Amino acid sequence: MRISESWNIGETGGTAVAIGFFDGVHRGHRAVIGAAVEEAEKRGIRPAVFSFSTAEDALPVKGGAKLLQSGEQKRRALAALGVDVLIEPDFAAIRDFDPERYAVEILFRALGARVVSCGYDYRFGKGASAGARELSRFLRPFGVEVLEIPAVLDGGEAVSSTRIRAAVENGEAEEAERLLGRPFALELEVAHGRRLGHQLGFPTANQPLPKRLICPKYGVYATAAEIGGRWFPGVTNVGVKPTVGSDGVCAESYFLDFDGDLYGKTVETNFLSFLRPERKFPSLDALKEQIALDARRAKSIGRRFLDEKAARSG
């Protein structure tokens, strides 16, 4: 997949463009992107996504909401859906565009759009002043078709990044997975810790959480991660480790049956189920005993997840 920060991509053969921020690339987003990919295949043109930069100072997320995924996770998800070109300008470069200028100069002239796909609630232009109806009006004279994709419903409500954030923050891992269409996952670098996990017999991978990413509810989770081409079930504590102390919020994972050095490596930890709240234990022995109990529960949940995953791929 080609990635460009500039919308002047020199595309002359025409594109089918899905537009949106697509944080999480959830089931609703996939309907919008899938429509563009399908139209591109029908017409023999390139499927593209026009999104925004996820730079720290350029987040167009309402109300200061935290991101559901890293930029790299988002790009991989888009590539897996069949997107050929991803245009990701800095949001600051486009947020004050007049809606008609955005539609005509960027989507039609610069990207060569023949079809534009957007969600039912998509807003664009200065002050988010326009939507799908205006987009169609601006582009119809140029022969560009606008596809307004209806909401994907779950439990009678639209699947949305807002619903998924609420599920993650409430520790509702199963609901987040259902809305996303896959487990919620944190992809972070493993940092050096105090090595207390090794002393307790449960060597852990410490992943500090950056402020720009959403933080799951503090507590212990059954998780799973792919490391070196193999999947491992895990048990992950999210929080500040009140028994032993912490320099900040982190996800600390013990991956069962894994034996290796993860320091400095990036691991994507998939959250499967909330096991219990984070709490302070009276002693390290009590903590060790609880970790063993958590690990047994997490292994059962993780194995079931991996079996189901293998069955789907087989």
C-alpha positions, 0 to 999 in steps of 0.5 A: 500500500502506498502512503502519502502525506500529500494529496497530489499523488499524480493519479491519472487512472481514477480512484474510488476513495473512502473518506474518514478518520477511521480510528479503530477500523471497526465494522462500520468503517469496513463497510465504508472502505469495502464499498470503495474497494468493491467499486474500484474492482468493478471499474478497474480503478485504484481503491484509496483512503483519504484520512488524516495524520495521527500526529500528536498535535493534529488529532481531529478526535472530538472532545480530546478522546484518545485513539483506539490504535496506533498509526501503524495498526491503522495502516496494516488494517487498511492494507488488509482490506485491499486499499492501494493508496492511503493519503494522510495529510496533517489535519491542520492543513485541511481543517479550514478548507471550504467544503466545495474546495475540499470536494473539488480540488482534493477529491476530484482534481488531486485524487482523481476520484470517480467514486467517493464512499463515506459514512452516514454521519461523515462531516467535512469542511471548515467547522464540519459544515458539510456532509454526504448531501453537500458532497454529492452536490459538489461532485455530481457536475464532474460525474463523481458518484457519492456513496453514503453508507448507512450505519452498521447496527449492533444491538439496535445502535450504530457501531462507532468509535465512541461505543468502542472507547466506552467498552474499552474504558469499562473493561468490556473486552468482549463488547469491544471485540464484537464492535471492532470485529476483532479484539482490541489491541495495544501495540507498544514497545516493551521497556525494561522494568524492575524485573520483579516478575522474574523474581516471582517466577512470572517474567513479564513484558512491560509496555508503558502507555502513551497519553495519546492512546486509550487506556483500558480499565485498570485491572487484569485481563486474559490476552494473547499475542503473536510473537515471532510467528507464534501465538501465546496466551497471556495475562496482562495487568493494566494500571500502576501496580499498587503492590510494587509501585510504578513510574506510570501507567503500563500494560504488564504481560506474562505470556504463558509458555513463552521463553525469550527476550522482548526488550526493545521489541514491539508487541501487539497485545490483544485483550480478550476478557477482563478477569478482575480489578487491579488491587494492592496485595499484602505481600509479594507471596500473596501477589504471586499466588494470585498471578498463578490463579489469573494465569490459569484462567487466562490460559483457558480463555486464550487457548479457546481464542486461539483454537477458534482463530485456527478454525477460522483460518483453516 
